[in-house]
Amino acid sequence: MAMSQERAQRLFDDGFAGHLAGAERGDAQSYFELGMAYSTGSDGCDVDMIEAHKWFNLAALAGLREGAALRAEIASEMERDEIAEAQRLARAWLSTLSGSSGTASRAAA
């Protein structure tokens, strides 16, 4: 049975959009869940390993060991320039958060 567009949108809002809202508050678990969404193509996302690395990196920086482990796992399958782009995106994300410290931004490098 096909899912209605309304139900699909509600699932997206509850999943990806909810995680993005949490990430905007600096929530480590939301960072991790966004990494999972991008690495697996779930929550309405296409698989995007650069975005996945970015979010796992942010989760790791926020103290989630699982984020560090999955960041390392996907990094082993990425090109150097892709990893560099993911790190640049993580630094850019940190710079957009109010109250982010220079130390956290340097740690994403």
C-alpha positions in Angstrom: 0.0 0.0 0.0 1.4 3.4 -1.0 2.0 6.0 1.6 0.1 9.2 1.2 2.1 12.4 0.5 0.7 13.9 3.7 2.0 10.9 5.8 5.3 11.0 4.1 5.7 14.7 4.8 4.7 14.2 8.5 7.4 11.4 8.8 9.9 13.8 7.2 8.9 16.6 9.5 9.2 14.3 12.6 12.5 12.8 11.4 14.9 14.9 9.4 13.3 18.3 10.1 13.2 17.5 13.8 16.9 16.5 13.8 17.8 19.6 11.9 16.0 21.7 14.5 17.9 19.9 17.2 21.2 20.5 15.4 20.4 24.2 15.2 20.3 24.1 19.0 23.7 22.2 19.1 22.2 18.9 20.1 24.8 16.1 19.8 22.2 13.3 19.3 20.6 15.4 16.5 24.0 15.7 14.8 24.4 11.9 15.0 20.9 11.2 13.6 21.6 13.6 10.7 24.8 11.7 10.0 22.8 8.4 10.0 20.2 9.9 7.7 22.8 11.0 5.1 24.9 7.9 5.4 21.9 5.5 4.8 19.6 7.6 2.7 16.8 7.6 5.4 14.5 10.3 6.7 13.9 11.5 3.1 17.6 12.2 2.4 19.7 11.0 -0.5 22.9 9.3 0.5 25.6 12.0 0.8 28.8 10.9 2.5 30.2 14.4 2.7 27.2 15.5 4.6 27.3 12.3 6.7 30.9 12.9 7.6 30.1 16.5 8.5 27.3 15.5 10.9 29.3 12.6 12.4 32.2 15.0 12.9 30.0 17.4 14.8 28.6 14.6 16.9 32.1 13.5 17.7 33.1 17.0 18.7 30.1 17.1 21.0 31.3 14.0 22.7 29.5 11.1 21.1 31.9 8.2 20.6 29.5 6.6 18.1 29.9 9.7 15.9 33.7 9.4 16.0 33.5 5.7 15.1 31.1 6.2 12.1 33.1 9.3 11.0 36.2 7.1 10.8 34.3 4.3 9.1 33.0 6.5 6.3 36.2 8.5 6.0 38.0 5.3 5.0 35.8 5.2 1.9 36.1 8.8 1.0 38.7 10.8 -1.1 40.9 13.4 0.7 39.1 16.3 -1.0 35.7 14.9 0.1 36.9 14.8 3.7 38.3 18.3 3.4 35.0 19.5 2.2 33.1 17.8 5.0 35.5 19.4 7.5 35.0 22.8 5.9 31.2 22.3 6.2 31.5 21.3 9.8 33.5 24.4 10.6 31.0 26.6 8.7 28.1 25.0 10.7 29.9 25.7 14.0 30.5 29.3 13.0 26.8 29.8 12.5 25.8 28.6 16.0 25.6 31.4 18.4 28.1 31.2 21.2 30.3 28.7 19.3 33.9 28.9 20.5 37.0 29.2 18.3 38.3 26.0 20.0 35.4 24.0 18.7 35.8 25.4 15.3 39.5 24.5 15.2 38.7 21.0 16.4 36.6 20.4 13.3 39.7 20.9 11.1 
